[in-house]
């Protein structure tokens, strides 16, 4: 597994029946992947769930029970 890198930006465009995601790190490295509409839809759902959930505690302790 590679080391974590800080995200700079994500770009998306249609390429035929797929969606190309270009993920750029602050170091300038770019990863391009092709995804189906279903994969992108599931990614959006996952990100919405994360954004709508409580933020992680800053003290390093366990998250609060739901």
Helices and strands as residue ranges (DSSP letters): E 7-15, E 18-25, E 30-35, H 37-52
